[in-house]
């Protein structure tokens, strides 16, 4: 079943939400609105492509804090921030933390539509790769210190014998560590490890996701 492009609006202003939803409806973009962060967090979306339209000023927590909570829970869709007043430092921090964009209120509706459409298209293209990077990052946290050392050397294309020499352990111990690493990373061969590691690094370097 194909997902419907969806905009998730989080803003305590119900009147503004209604007008924004009408705008999206007029161009066939489905939207859902919430007045408070906990409402969204209790109904986490799984649709993709999707994006969030978050007010910086929210009850319970800031829009930036909400985005970080979403990321912690594995929700990786682009976040656009809105505000009538926002300190430049806050906007910069939000973008450096993985925000997709910022638009000041009152905004020109076509500017908003353009930014949202770009966010949805970005999510459609990047979502698969970002998820791979996210899964890899989470699984890395399962590795022991020794396993991380072995992993780094595997990525340097060293054999079990050479890794053993560098770490002063037997090659059989290295092979045991390698098997444990593969199990924890949910892979079965070295080529998958190299691919996932490369995607993980590429996603981190885009600045669109903060692990």
PyMOL commands that set and color helices and strands:
alter all, ss='L'
color gray80, all
select helices_A, chain A and resi 14-26+37-41+63-72+88-96+109-140+145-155+160-167+171-185+190-206
alter helices_A, ss='H'
color red, helices_A
select strands_A, chain A and resi 6-10+30-34+50-55+78-83+101-104
alter strands_A, ss='S'
color yellow, strands_A
deselect
rebuild
show_as cartoon
